[in-house]
Amino acid sequence: MHMRLAPRALITLVLLAAALPIDAKVQIEHWVTQSGARAYFVETHDLPIVDLSVAFAAGSAYDPRGRAGLGQLTLTLLKAGSARYSEGQIDRRIADVGAQLQENFDPDRAGFALRTLSSEAERKAAVETLADLLQSPRFASAVFEREKARAIANAAEAATQPDHIAEEHLYALMYPSHPYGLTAKPATLSTITLEEVQRHYRTHYGSAGATVTIVGDLSSDAARALAEELTSRLEKGEEGKLSPVPPPKPTKALFVGHASTQAHVLLGVAALARADADYFPLLVGNYILGGGGFVSRLMTELRSKRGLAYSVYSCFKSVCRRDATRRARRSSALRT
């Protein structure tokens, strides 16, 4: 379950592979930067665009017990200004060159995905901005208090939603002694300090646990220079390793009452690790079963044909939870 490639860029690589003829192969370059970060690159000149991501072993599973929500708060603050640029300047620099910058966060990884034009001036400005965010964050106290208050309010609101309540109990049952089972709550968020955020950044946002993925309209030499720019000023930090997930315990059923007009039924199991040989076959199988939206078998049979449920779906990956913490490892779920 420990992801090595950033989710958005990895999906891009897979889609590129699927779009090519059967006998063709995507050429993926791989190297290690001077700072120790892993880098992957696919060169393609079909569009004047570069997609890149920088991911770290810093997801929610690395939150200390009693501090659930620390990882998400740290990532949010990274985007809120650097030593060189204010929060407003960051937004303007990205918008002025037509780039897109978004956060990626799941139980295993945390980081940013950037889409930019491949023209030198635009690409340089966008990458320089991201590099500055990653390597010299501002962590302003006023912004910390604002984002902490927002996170507490979001967690309090989520605790009133039946789907969130059901998911929280599901993961606690599946992972009773592992960080995958933790959920950010107002009580855990309220105790987090700015010093803990800064320490979390120094520990987990280091080059040892970083992965840079680049796909797009640039040369191999330019991609290597880009990867160096994004990681050269990072401290080494920790590579980040999680304890193994204990074997699943006997099946349990839990019923939680809630004043709602809908029922949420969740079924889940701690499945298998990313390195397992069956991972990708099951990923494809899950798409057919319930991961493909209205073309999936669950949706076709339960909603389209029988009208028994408003929504039904299945997930076989680490990012299908729909609330702000994005923690799911759900095999199937039903809402009726």
N, C-alpha and C positions, 0 to 999 in steps of 0.2 A: 504494500500500500504506500510505500515511500516513493513519491514521484521524483524522477530525476530530470525530466524535461518540463518546462513551463507549459501549463495546459493549453493556452491559446495557440502558442507557436507549434506545439506538438500536433494539435488538430490540423493546423495549416499544412504541416508536412504530410499527414495522412491523406488529406484531401488532394494534395498535389500528386501523391502516389496513385490514388484512385482515378485521377483524371487522365493518366497516361495509358498508352497501349499496354496490353498484358505483358508483352515481352520487354517492356522498357522498365528501367529502374531509376528512382530518384537518387541522385548523387549527393550524399550528405557528407560534408567535410566535418571532421571533428579534431579539436586540438585543445590544449590546456594553455591558458594565458600565463603571462609571466607572474601574475599574482596568485595563480593556482586555481582560477575559475575554469569550469568546463565550458566549452563553446561548440556550437553546432551551426552549420551554415548550408543553405541550399540556394544556389544561384539560379535565378530565372528572370528573364527580361521581357516577359509577356506584358507587364504593366509597369509604369514608372513609379513603383511603390516599393517601400521596404517595410516589412513587418518584423519587429524584434521584441523579445521579452527578456527580462532579467528576473530570475526567481531564486529564492533562498529557502533553505530548510528552516522555516520560521512560521509555519501555520499554527492553527489553534491547538494542535496536539503538543506544542512546545510551551503552552501556557502553564505556569506553576499551579499546582492545586491550590484553590482559594483565590486565584487570580485569573479565572477564565474571562477572556475578552482582552487580555493584555496584547496579544499578537495583532488582533484586528485594529486596536487603538494605535499601536505603533505604526502600522502601515498607513493608516489614515493621516497621522501627523507627518509622515515622510513627505506627503504630497502638499503639505501646508506651508511650504517655504524652505529655503536653504540659506546658507550663510551669505550667498551672493544675491539671491532673488527673494522678494517677498511673495506671499501667497498670491496676491493679485498679479504680480509680474510673471509668475509661473504660468498662470492661466492665459495671460495675454500673449506670452511668447509662443505657447503651443497653438493658440488660435490664429495668430498672425501668419504662421507658416502652413496653415491648413492641416495640422497634425492632430492625431487623436491619442490621448493618454488615459489608460484606465488601470485600476487596481485589480489584481488577481489574488484571491485568498481562499484557501481550503484547509483541511486539517493538516496537510503535509507541507504545503508550500505557500509562500507569500512573495509578492513582487509586483512588477508593472509590465504592461504590454504597450508598445508604442507603434503606431502606424504613421509613416511620414512619406512625403514625396521623395523620390530618389535624387532629384536635382541637388547639387552640392550645397547651395546656400540654405535651402529649406531643411535638408537632412542634417546639416551641421548644427543649425540653431536648435532643432528638436532634440538631437542626441546630446548636445551640450547641456540642455536644460535637464534632461533626465539624469545625466551623469552627475550633475550638481546636486540634485535631490537625493540620489542614492548615497553619495559619498561625503556630503557636508550638510546634513539636515539641520534646520534651525531649532526645532523643538521649543518654540516660544511658549511661555507659561500661559499667556492669555488664550492662545489657540488650544493648548492642552485642556484648559478648564472648559472651554466651549465644546470641544469634541467629546470630552468625557461626559458632560451633561447631556449631550445629544445621544451618546451611546446608552446611558442610563435610561433616558426617556424611551428609546427604541426598545430596549430590553423589557421595560415595564409594559409597554404597549403589546409586545409580542406575547407576553405571559398571559394576555387575555384572549389570545387567538387559539381556537381548538386544534388547528393543525400543528401549531408550534408546541402546544402542551403535549400532544400525542408524540411528536418527534422527540421531544426532550425525554419522555419516559422510555421510548423505544431504544434510544442510544444508551441510556443508563442501564437498561436490561442487557443489551448486547455487549457493552463494555463496562462492566461494573468496577473494574480495577485498572482501567486504562484511560489515558487522556482523551481518546476518541469519544468517550461517554460524557464528557463535561459540556456544560452549556453556560454561556455568559448570562449572568443575572445582575440586577441592580446592586445586590449585596456584594458581589465579587468586583464589579466595576467601580463601586464607590470607594474601595480601599486602595485602588491603584494610584501610585504617585508618579510624578514626572520623572523622578530619579529611576524608578523601575522601568519606565519606557525607554529611557536612555541606556540603561543597562541591557535591556532586551535587545536593543538595536546593536550595541557593541558586541554582544555575544553571538547573535544569530545572523546578522547581516554582514558576514565576512566573506572574503573571497573563497575560503575553503568549502563553503556550502553553497556557492553561487553557480548558477547555470545560465549562460547567455545563448539564446536561440535567435538566429537571423535568417530570414527568407526574403529574397527579393532582388531588385534591379541594382546590383552593385557587384564589383569584382571580389575575388577571394582576398586580395591584399587589402581592399577597403574594409571588408568585413572583419578581418583580423585587427586592423587599426581601431575599428569601432568597438570591438570587444575589449581591447586594452583601455580605451577611453572610459568605458563604463565601469571598469573594475580596478584600475591601477592604483587608486587612492583608498581602496577598502582595506581595513585591517584584516588579518587572516581569520580571526574568529574561530568558531567551532564548526566542524562539518555537519554536526547535527544527526544524532541517531536516536531512534525511538526504541523503547523496549518492545519485545515481541508481544503480539496480541495473544492472550491465553486461549486455549481451545474453547469452543462454544460450550456453554452449560446446557443442561436439559431444558427443553422447551418450557416457556412460561407464558401465561396469558394475564394481561392486566387490563382492568376496566376502570376508566376514569370518567366520572360524571361531569357534565358541563351543560350550562343553560344555552344550548344551541339548537337550531332547527335542522342541522346537518350532523351526520355521524361520520367520523373519520376512523377507518380501520387500517392499521399499518402492520405489515408482516416484514420481519427483517432477520438477517443472519449475518454474522461476521464470516465473510466468504474466504477469499484467498488473496495472496500477496500479488503485487504487480509483476514480480519476476516469475510467477507460476506459468507453466507452459499452456495452461488452459485460459489464461487471462483474456487474450484477444478473441479466441473462439466464443467465450462467454459474453464478451462485449458485443459481438455481432448478434449472438442469440438474444441478448437482452433488447436490442433494437427491434428485433422482430416481435418479441413478446409484448413489450410495453414501453420501450424507449423511443419509439418512432412517432409519437403523437397519434393523429387520426389514422395513420396507416398501420398502426400496431394491432396485434390480435386482441389484446385486452380491450382497447378502445372500441374496436369493431364489434366484438361480441357483447360487451356489457353496456356500452352506451348506444352505439349506432343501431344494433339489431334489437336489443331488448329494453333499452331505456332504463336500466337499473341503477345507473350511477351518472353523476354529472362529470366526474373526472376519475380516471383510473390510469395508472402508469407504473412502470418498474424502472429501477435504476441499478446499474452495476458499475459504479465508479465512486469517486470520493467527493464529488461536487454537486450532488443532485438535491441536497437539502435546500428548501426554498426560502428560508428565513435569512436574516443578516449574517448569521454565523457560518452558513454553508458547510455543514458537517456531514452530510448524509452518506451512509453506506447501506442503503435500503435495497432489499431484493425485490419487494413489490409493495404497493400501497393502493388503497381504495378509499375514495370519498363518495359517500352516497347521501 
